Amino acid sequence: MRHRVAGTKLGKDIKGRKALFRNLAISLILEEQIKTARTKAKVTKAVVDSLISKAKTDSLATRRLLISRLGNQKAAAKLIENLAPRFSDRVGGFTRIIKVGNRFSDSSPMAVLELVKTEKKTPKEIKRLEKEKIKERKAKRLEKKSRKKVSAKVESKKEKVVKKVPAQRLPKKTKK
């Protein structure tokens, strides 16, 4: 029985959980939007909200506290310099969870965790943007492959390169 035991374990020990939430929080602060499993998003939301509320009071002590909790000076600086002034009028609720659907490989429920005051995107828009990214990646891969083929065909300057030219087709004679 788990009487008076708060939080989810996520199949990890305490060190693994702390590292997981620290890395997810850093990614969310720097990128302002991440896609992760729904349960991880729910727990990370609480972690990031508390960090942002701490960052509202700008002092050396809070700066050191954020650096020690995050382990990343860039993320702590962005929290204090950019995000805290942006959320100065809000009391809480700095992040939003948008359900996206299930992951293709293991069918686990996925969600997008993002900071508020960004453009609100629907799950359809998020999927459309992901499909566009996939198409761009495929185009880059094809471009790299075509470069490799061209470089493989190029021979040394001493040898002559003979290109085969297709024969021209003559029009067929019609019977009158």
N, C-alpha and C positions, 0 to 999 in steps of 0.2 A: 504494500500500500504506500502511496506517495502522499501521505498527509503532510501538509505545510511545506511542500517542495515546489518551488516556483520555477517556471521556465521549462523549455523543451530541451531534451538532450541531443537530438539529431544524430544519434549514433556515434557521438564523439565524447572524449573525456574533456575535462575542464580546459586544458591547455589548447586542445584542438578547437573547441568552441570559441575561446577568446581570439585565437588567431583567425578563425573564419570570419567572425564578426568585425574584427579590426580591418581585415582586408576588404570585406564588403563595404564597410563604412568609408574607407579611403577611396575606393572606386566610385562610390556614390557621390562623395564630396567633390572629387576631381572631375568626374564625367557628368554629374547631375542627373544621370538616368542609367539604371542597370536592369538587366533581365536575369532573374534567378528563380529558384523554386519558391513556392508560395509560403511555406513555413519559414524558410530562411528570411524572406522579405518581411514577414511579420515581426520577427525578433530584431532584425536589423533596423526596422523603422523606429523601435523604441530606443535603440542605441544611438542612432543619428539624431533623433529629436533631443535627447538629453545633451549631446555634444553641442548642438546648435544653441540650446538655451544657456549652456555654460559660456559659450563664446560671446554672448551678448555683452558681458562685462569684460571690457578690454583692460587687462592688467598683465603684469609679468607673471603673476601666479597662475592665472587662467591659461596663459600662453604655454607655460611649462607643463601644466596639467594636461592640456590637449596634446602636446607633443608626447608626453609619457603614455597617454592612453592610445594615441594613434600610431606613434612610432614613425611619423612622417611629417617633416617640417613644412613641406609644400601644402599638404592638406590642412594642417593647423593654421598656416598663414591665410589660406583661402577662406577658411571658416571665419577667422576674425576680421579680415579685411573686406571680403565680398559678401559672404552669406549672412553674417550677423547684422550688418546694416540693412540688408534686403528684407530680413524678417524682424526688424526692430518693432514694427507695429503689431505683430502676431504674438499671442501668448503661447500657442502650441500648434500642433498639426502642421509641421513643416514639410512632411513627406506624404506621398500619396501612393497607394498600391492599386494597380490596374491588373485585373485578371486577364491573361492572354489566351489560355487554353492549356493543352497538355503537350509535353515534350514528345517529339516523334520517337525517340529511341526507347525510352522506358515508360512513357505515358504518365510521367509525374506532373502534377499541376504546376504551371509556370505563372509568373507575375512580373510586371514591370514596376520597379520601385523608383520613383522620381521625386525630385524636390518640387514643391509647389511654386507657383508663379512662373512656370514654364508653360509653353503651349500645351494645352490639354489635347492628347491624341487618343483616338478611339482604338480599340483592338484591331479593327480592320485597317486603319492607317498604319499601325505598327507592323502588321503583317505585310502590307504593301511595301513599306520601307525596307523590311528585311528581304523581300523578294528582289527589290531593286539592288540591294547590296550584293546578293547572291549572283545576279546577272552581271554586275560589274566585275566581281571576282572571276567569273567564268570567262568574260571577255579578256581580262588581263592574262589568264592562263593560256587562252588560245593565242594571244599575241606573243607570249613568251615561246610557245611551241613553234609558231611560225618563224620566229627569229632563229631558233635552233636549227630548223630545217634549212633555212636559207644559208646559214653559216656553214652547215655541213655540205651543201652543194657547191659552195665556192671552192674552187681549186686553186692551186698555186699559179702565179703569173706566168711561169715558164710554159706550162701546158696550155694548149688551146682548148677552149671550151666550145664544143659544137652543140648548137641548139637545134632541136628538131622542129621544123616548121611544118604545120599540117598542110597537106595539099589542098589547093582550092578546088571547090566543087564547081563543075561547069553546069550550066543549066541544061536540063534534059530537053532533047528535041521533041517537039510535039508533032504528031501526025495531023495532016490536014486533009 
